[in-house]
Structures are given as C-alpha cells and as structure tokens.
Amino acid sequence: MVSLNFDDNRLKSTPFFYFINYINVLHDNFLKENFKDITPRDFTYLSNIFYHENISQKELANLLYVSEANVAQIIKRLEKSGHVKREFLKDDHGKKSLNLTDKGESIFNLLLNMIYEGETEIFKDYCDEDKIKFKEMLYVFCEGAAEY
C-alpha cells in the first residue's frame, strides 16, 4: 500500500471529499478483486434495497441520484443473476417493489461482514465514542452533500 504521505499543511488544506473518494476507490478495488459477479455499483444497489424493503425503482433512483433508466438496467442484471426480485405491491397493482432474494441477502451479508471486519481493524486504536462520533459526522456530511 502506498502511503498518502501528507504533511500537516496538506492534511489541513485537503477537502474531506478527497479522502472519501480515496476510500471509495479502495472499496471498489476490493470488490473487483474479490467478487467477480458483484460490481461496486451492485453493492450500492443491494445495500439500499436491503435497507429500504419494498422500494420502487423510482424511489431507488431518487435515493441514489441516478436516472430511472440507470436503475432499470442495473436491476434487470441483478434480477437475471438472482440477487434481486421485482414484485407487484399488494395495495398498488401497477407498482413493483424491489427486494433481495435469498442469494442477494447472502452476498450482501457476506460483504457487510467483510466491511465490518475491515472497519474493526481500521478503528482498532479508537474508543467506541470516537467511532460513533466519526460515523455521526459522516452522516451529517452526507446529508449536507445531498443538499449542496
């Protein structure tokens, strides 16, 4: 692993988006190296479908700031690979909801556990209070970025 090698001045003057982007690149590379049938984008879709049960394609598009056509294309592939299922909602016969299949939940849980293991290693020298505060700050930054 190449060190970022920041001095104090560069560290203080670098936008936090740089660090978030770098972490995202590392995460994407991890997925590419370890999972041949799941892309980094797939993980984003699987996790949002997992946490938003019965979400519609339109709602997913809004949540991820992408077009409905983009969602349709990725969902079609995830459905074909057996990770996602589309079902008509019982109360709205024209609207389809998205959910993970057993295979989709299994791969999502495997990935999530691997992420938690990595997170545990990264934060091994931090107390629980610092970890929680860091996550709370990231959440606030995410909300701010969405409004920005």
C-alpha positions in Angstrom: 0.0 0.0 0.0 1.4 3.4 -1.0 1.3 6.0 1.8 -0.6 9.2 1.1 2.3 10.9 2.8 0.6 14.2 3.7 2.4 16.7 5.8 0.4 18.7 8.3 -0.3 21.7 6.0 -1.5 19.4 3.1 -3.7 17.4 5.5 -5.3 20.6 6.8 -5.9 22.0 3.4 -7.2 18.9 1.6 -11.0 18.7 1.3 -12.5 15.8 3.1 -14.2 14.7 -0.2 -10.7 13.7 -1.4 -10.4 11.2 1.5 -13.9 9.9 1.0 -13.2 9.4 -2.7 -10.0 7.6 -1.9 -11.7 5.3 0.5 -14.4 4.6 -2.2 -11.7 3.8 -4.8 -10.1 1.3 -2.3 -13.5 -0.3 -1.6 -14.2 -0.6 -5.3 -10.9 -2.3 -5.9 -11.6 -4.7 -3.1 -14.9 -5.7 -4.6 -13.3 -6.1 -8.1 -10.6 -8.3 -6.8 -12.8 -10.5 -4.6 -16.2 -10.7 -6.2 -16.4 -11.5 -9.9 -20.2 -11.2 -10.2 -20.8 -8.2 -8.0 -19.6 -4.7 -9.1 -19.1 -1.8 -6.8 -22.3 -0.2 -8.1 -24.1 -3.5 -7.5 -23.2 -3.3 -3.8 -24.7 0.2 -3.6 -27.9 -1.1 -5.1 -28.0 -4.3 -2.9 -27.4 -2.4 0.3 -30.1 0.2 -0.5 -32.6 -2.4 -1.4 -31.7 -4.3 1.8 -32.2 -1.2 4.0 -35.3 0.0 2.1 -37.5 -3.0 1.8 -40.2 -2.9 -0.9 -38.5 0.2 -2.5 -39.7 1.1 -6.0 -37.3 1.7 -8.9 -38.3 5.3 -8.9 -37.6 5.7 -5.2 -34.3 3.9 -5.6 -33.3 6.3 -8.5 -34.2 9.3 -6.3 -32.2 7.9 -3.4 -29.1 7.2 -5.5 -29.4 10.4 -7.6 -29.5 8.4 -10.9 -32.0 8.1 -13.7 -34.8 5.5 -13.6 -33.3 4.1 -16.8 -30.0 3.5 -15.0 -31.8 1.8 -12.2 -33.8 -0.4 -14.6 -30.7 -1.5 -16.4 -28.8 -2.5 -13.2 -31.9 -4.1 -11.6 -32.5 -6.1 -14.7 -29.0 -7.5 -14.5 -29.3 -8.2 -10.7 -32.6 -9.9 -11.3 -31.1 -12.0 -14.0 -28.2 -13.0 -11.7 -30.7 -14.0 -9.0 -29.8 -11.3 -6.5 -33.0 -9.1 -6.7 -36.7 -9.8 -7.3 -39.3 -7.4 -8.6 -42.8 -8.0 -7.2 -46.1 -6.2 -7.6 -47.2 -4.4 -4.4 -50.4 -5.8 -3.0 -52.0 -2.4 -2.5 -50.9 -0.9 -5.8 -51.2 -3.3 -8.7 -49.2 -1.2 -11.1 -46.2 -0.6 -8.9 -43.4 -3.0 -8.5 -41.3 -3.3 -5.4 -37.7 -4.4 -5.2 -36.3 -6.9 -2.6 -33.3 -9.1 -2.3 -33.6 -12.8 -3.0 -32.0 -15.2 -0.6 -28.9 -15.2 -2.8 -28.9 -11.4 -2.8 -29.2 -11.3 1.0 -26.5 -13.9 1.4 -24.0 -12.0 -0.7 -24.9 -8.7 0.9 -24.4 -10.1 4.4 -21.1 -11.6 3.4 -19.9 -8.3 2.0 -21.2 -6.4 5.0 -19.4 -8.7 7.4 -16.2 -8.2 5.5 -16.7 -4.5 5.7 -17.3 -4.6 9.4 -14.1 -6.7 9.8 -12.1 -4.1 7.9 -13.7 -1.3 9.9 -12.8 -3.1 13.1 -9.2 -3.3 12.0 -9.1 0.3 10.9 -10.6 1.6 14.1 -8.8 -0.8 16.5 -7.0 2.1 18.2 -10.1 4.2 18.7 -12.6 4.1 21.5 -16.3 3.4 20.8 -17.2 7.0 21.5 -14.8 8.3 18.8 -16.1 5.7 16.3 -19.7 6.7 16.9 -18.8 10.4 16.7 -17.0 9.8 13.4 -20.0 8.0 11.9 -22.3 10.7 13.1 -20.2 13.3 11.4 -20.0 11.4 8.2 -23.8 11.1 8.2 -24.2 14.8 8.7 -21.7 15.4 5.8 -23.7 13.0 3.6 -26.9 15.0 4.3 -25.1 18.3 3.7 -23.6 17.0 0.4 -27.1 15.9 -0.7 -28.4 19.4 -0.1 -25.3 21.0 -1.7 
